[in-house]
Amino acid sequence: MTDSDLAVIILAAGQGTRMKSRLPKVLHPLAGKPMLGHVIDTVSALGPNRIVVVVGPDMEQVANAAQPHRTVVQQDRLGTGHAVACAKNALGDHVGDVLILYGDVPLITVQTLEAMRATRDCDTKMVGLTFRPSDPARYGRVISNGDHIERIVEYKDASAEERAIGLCNAGMVLGARDVLFDLIARLDNRNAQGEYYLTDVFASAYANGSPAAMVEGSAQEVLGVNDRKELAQAEKILQGRLRARAMADGVTFLDPDTVWLSSDTRFDGEAVVEPNVFFGPGVRVGRDALIRAFCHLEGTEIGTGARIGPFARLRPGSSLSQNVHIGNFVEIKNANMGEGAKANHLAYVGDADVGPKANLGAGTITCNYDGFAKHRTAIGAGAFIGSNTALVAPVSVGDGVIVGAGSTITENIPADDLALGRGRQTNLSGRAKLFREARPPKRAK
């Protein structure tokens, strides 16, 4: 569903030199998703009829990340006002409001953007977002007159008196298209940076007798990410939000601050997560599941009532049905575990299909890689795989099979067979004693 009255421009052309990274700044991830993706997801909840992302030259990675939305290139980085001007033609025949956001301000909330929209009315052609940080530092200062913005002064251009003001510019702007681009066309670059500041539109609007209103947001949600320290700060804030949302939905975290979630982590209902668990992208947890301490999960579906860990690793492509038990030091990769199946300790199950109620003993491994290609292992319902068994794929183990401990299985096993795949043991009477007697009395160290 779209709202024909709203279009969005996201500025993402910044080089991000302070990140000291080959990866464009807006593509650095938070909770497993690029910052730009967070901004796009948030604004998409408003139902805009189009989203335009402004990128710099040679930023194909950013353009690809913005798809399916349109991108335009700001060939010369001449400031935020110039960046917005570059997006004008990409708005096409849109005649409603335009919302301007930033790809490196990923924590902005839908609620704040909705508050900006609610403030914009027939008498208010433009709205700016402000905030009050504990340390105003080098933020642009907002010179206000009542509930309206008189002008915004960038820190480098501000006087000592202006720098003492605590109300700061968050950068987001909402305005009627015709009014906004008329004001942008009047911008000049007579400032310390020699750039066309988007913020100068507020002084122009005030001078023309149509001052912009302001909405105040929180310092957390307008945090701009310019370096690794700010990236870590944003990650901490976002993790707090994700945990709070999960707990509100019935998930128990025994030590919330030690659990790390991805933006797409999904819990289907009540679940318990013990300390020091990491959820990578693509994890869905079923109702009444228990995730014990020190597990690492990604790309996995966990069924109702499953028990995972401690110290388990679930890798992409894995699907665990209800009441599956995965114990300590077990790794599952691209495998399906049937209802009630168990691998309780020290096992590797990769590229496999394990039937319901099958039991894999300690030390069981599926030998899925031959040095050139991956092969699958099939284990039937109710099969029992003895400890320290190697299943050399491709191989099929039938329903109800019992495999003796220490076996190496290279051939298919029919249902209900008992399979042994190990060398015959030989005991040589008294040879251990003779071996010791033939050696020097003092052992080598």
N, C-alpha and C positions, 0 to 999 in steps of 0.2 A: 504494500500500500504506500502511495506517495502523496505528498502534499505539494500541489502545484505552486503554492505561494513561497516556497523556500528552495534556494540553491545554496551549495556549500563550496567554499574555496579553502583548501588546506595547503598551507605554505610548507614546502618540504625541500627547498633548494639549498639549505644551509650545508656547508662543507663539513662542519663538525670537527675542526682541526684539534680541538681540545680533547676529543675522544682518543686521539692518537691511534686510529684504526683504519684499516683498508675498507672496512664495511661502512657504508653511508650511515650517518648518525641515526636517522629515523628508522633504520632497519635493525638497530640493536634491540634484542628481545627483552620483554618483561613478562614473566610468567609464561615463557615459551612462545610469545607472539611478538612480532615487531611493533615498536611504538606506533608506527603509522597505522598498523592494523587495529590497534586499540582505539585510535581517534576515529577511524572509519566506522568501526562497529558502534561506537557511541553515537555518532551523528546519524547513522543509519536508522537508529531508533526514532528519530524525528520524522522519518519518511520524506526526505527531500527528493525533488524530482531529478536532481543531478548533483554529482560531486565531482569537482575538478581539483586535481592535485598539481601544484606548481613544483617542478623539479629543476635542478640545474643541468648544465650541459654534461654529457657523458655520465648520466645517472640512470642507465637502463635498468639497473637492479631495482631502483625505487619505482620506476614506471611499471615494471612487471609486478611489483608488490601491490601497486595501486589498482590493478585490473580487477573488475571490468570497467572501472571508472576512468574517465578521460584524464590525460595528463597534458600539460603545456610546459615548454622549456623557457626558463628565464635565462637567456643567453648571457646577459651582463647582470651581475649581482649589484644592483643599484639601490637596494633597500626594500623594505617591506611594502611600501606604497607602490613601488615599481613592480614588485612581484604580483600584487593584486591586479594591477593594470594589465599584466601579461595574460591574465585569465579571462579578461572581459569577453573576448570573442568566443571563447569556449562555452560561455553561458547561453549562446544562441539566442532564441527568442524568449528566454525567461524574463518576466517583467515584475516578479515579486521581490521578496526579501532575499538578501545575500548574507550568509553567515561566514565569517572568516575565522579559521582556526589554524593551529600550528601542529605540524607532525611531530615535534619534539616536546609537546605538552600532552602526554598520553593519559593523564589521570582526570581530565575534565569529566564532569558527570552530566548525565541526561537532565537531572533535576535543575542544575544551574543553567543549562542551555534553554530549558523550558521557561525558566524565570526570565531570561532575556527576551524570549519571544512574547511572554505575557506583558512585559513592560513596553514593548514596541506597539504603539497604537497610532491612531490618525494624527494626533498632535505631536507624537514623538517619532521622528523619522530615523533616528539612529540610537543605538544603545551600546555602551562600552562596559566591559567587565573589569572590575577593580578588586583589590584585596589588601589586607593589612598584615604583612609579614612581621614576625618578631624582630627581624633585622632587615630594614628596607634596603640596606646595601646599595647596589648599583642599579636598582630598578628605576624605571621612569616614574616620576611623581605626578599625581593627579591633582590639578588645581580645580577645585569644585566651587560651585555657587549653589548652595542648597542641595537639591537632588540631581543637579545637572553638572556636566563636565564643562568647565570653562576652557581648559587646555591641558595638555600633557607635556611635561618637560623631561626630556631624556637626561639621565644622570650627568652625562658629560657636558650638557648645556645648562645644567641647573645651577642656580646661585646657592650659597650656603643656607639661606633662609628657605629656599625651596627644597633643598635636600633634607631639611629637618621635618618635612611633612611625612606622615606615616602611611597615607593612602597611596597605593601604587597601582600602576597599570599592569593588567594581566595580559593584554594584547588582543583578546577576542573582541570582535566587532560584529554587530548585526545592524543592517540598514536597508532601506529601500534601494533597489538597484540604481534607479536614475539619480537619486540624491547622492549615494555613495560614490559612484563613478564621476559625477560632476565635481565632487570635492577632491577626488584623487587627481583629476585633470588639472587642478589648480596648485598642486604641490610643487614646492621648489626644494632645492638641496642646499640651502644656505644654513648649514649646521656643522658641528664639529666633525661629523663623519663624512660629509659631502654626499649624503644619501637622501632618498625620498622617503621620509618617514610616514608610515600609515597613521601614526598617532597625530600628525598635524591636521588631520581632517576634523578633529574635535574643535580646535581653535577656530578653524574656518567656519564650521557650522555655528558656533557660538556667535561669531562676528556677524553672520548673516541672519541672526535672530531666530535660529532653529536649533537650539542647543541639544546635545545628546544627553539622554538619561543614563544613569549608571546602575548596575547591579553588582553587589559585592559577593564574591565567592570566597572559598576558604584557601588558605595558603597552600595546603597540601594538594588540592586538585589542580592548581595552576602552576605547580612546580615545573619549570623548564629543565630539560635534561641536556646539559652541555658537556659533561665530562663523566668519568667513571664513578666518581663519588656521588654525583647527583643521580646516576643510573641506579646505584645501590640504594639510595634513599627512596627513589620511586619504586623499586622492587619491594622494599620493606613495607611501604604504604599499601601497595597493591596486594601483597600477600595478606596483610591484615584484613583488607576488604574481602578477599576470597574466603579466608577462614571464617570470618564473621557470617558471611552468607551461608556457608556450609553448616555451621553450628545452628543457625536460625532454622535450617531445614531438617535438623534432627541428628546431625553427625556429632559424635563425641571425639574430641581431640584431648588426649590425656595431658599433652604439653603442647598447646597450639603453636608457640613460637618456634618449635623445632620441626614442624611439618611444612613442607613446601609444595604448593599446588601449581598446576598450570591453569591458564585462563579457561581451558575447555574441560577441566576435570569435572566429572559428573557423578553425583551420588543419587541413587534411586530412592533412598529412604534412610532409615536409621542405620548407622554403621559406627564402628569403633576403630579409631586410628591411634596406635601407640606412638611414642616419641620417635623422632629422627626418621621419618618416612618421606621419601621424595617421589612426587607424582610428576612424571614427564608428560608431554602432550599425548592426548588420545586415550585417556584412561576413564573407564566407566565402572563404577562400583555398585554392586547389587545390594538390596536391602539385607540388613542383619549381617553383613560381612564384617570380619575382624581382620585388620591389617596390623600385624605385630611389628615391633620396633625394628628399625634399620633395614627397611625394605626399599627397593628402587623399582618403580613401576613406570612403564611407558607403552603406549599403543596396545592396551590390553583391556578386554572385557572380563569383569569378575562377577560371577553369578551370585544369586541369593544364598546367604548362609555360608559362603566360602571362608576358609581360614588360611591366611597367608603369613608366612614367616615364622619367627624372626629371621632376618638376614636373607631374605629371598629376593631374587631378581626376576622380574617379568618383562620380557622384551617385546618389541612390536610384532603384531600378527597373532598374538596369543588370545585364546578364548577359553575361559574357565566356567564350566557349568555350575549349577547350584551344588552346594555342599562339598565342593572340591577342597582338599587339604594339600597345601603346598608348604613344606616345612623349611627348616633352617638350611641355608647354603644350597638351595635348589634354584636352578636357572631354567626358565621356560622361554622358548623362542619360536615364534611362528608355529604354535602347536595348539591343538584342541584337546582339552581335558573333559571327558564326559562326566555326567552327574555322579558325584560321590567318589570319583577317582582320587587316588592319593599318591603323592611323592613326598614323603615326610622328611627326608634328609639326604643331603649330599648327592644330588642327581642333576644330570643335564638332559633336558628333553627338548630337542630342537627338530623342527620340521616333522612333526609327528601328529598322529591322531590316536588318542588314548580313549578307550571305551569306558562306559559307565562301570563304576566300582572296581576298576583295575587298580592294582597296588604295585607300585614300583619301589623296590627295596633300595637301601642305602648303596650309593656308588653306581647306580644304574645310569648308563649313558646311551644316547642314540648317536651312532657314528654317522652323521648326516653328510659329511663333506669328504669327497675322494680326492681333493686337490684341484679339481676342475669344475665340478658341479655339485649342487645340493640334491639330496635324495630323501624321500619320506619313509617313515616307519609307521606301520599300523599295528596297534595293540588292541585286541578284542575285549569285549565286556567281561568283567570278572577275572581277567588274567592276573596271575601273580608272577612278578619278575623278581627272582632272587637277588640278593645283594651282590654288588660288584659284577653286574652283567653288562656286556657290551653288545648292543644290537646294531649290526652293520647294515645300514640302509643301502639299497631299498630292500626292505624285508617286512613280512607280515606275520603277526602272531595272532592266532585264532582265539575265539571266545573260550574262556575257561582254561586256557593253557597254564601250566606251571613250568617255569624255567628255573633250573637249579642254580644256586648261588655260584658265582665265579665263572659263568658260562660266556662264551663268545658265540653269538648266534648270527650265522651268515645265510641260512636257508629258511624259507617259510615254514611255519609250524601249524599243522591243522588243528582245528578246535579240539579241546579236551585232551590233547597230548601232553606228556611230560617230556621236556627237552633238557638234555645235558650237552653242553658244548665245551668241555674242558679236558685237558690231558689227564691220563690215568696216573694216580699217585703211586710212587714207589718208595718203600721204606728199606734202607740198607742197614741191616742189624749191626750195631756196634761201631759203625763208621764214624760217628761224631766223636767218640772217645779216641779212636785212632788218629783222627784229624788233629785233635788238640795235642796229643802226645808227640806228633811229628813236628810240632812247631816249637820255636825257641820259647824258653820259660817267660821272658819279658816281652809283652806285647808292644807293638809299635804304637806311638801316639800320633 
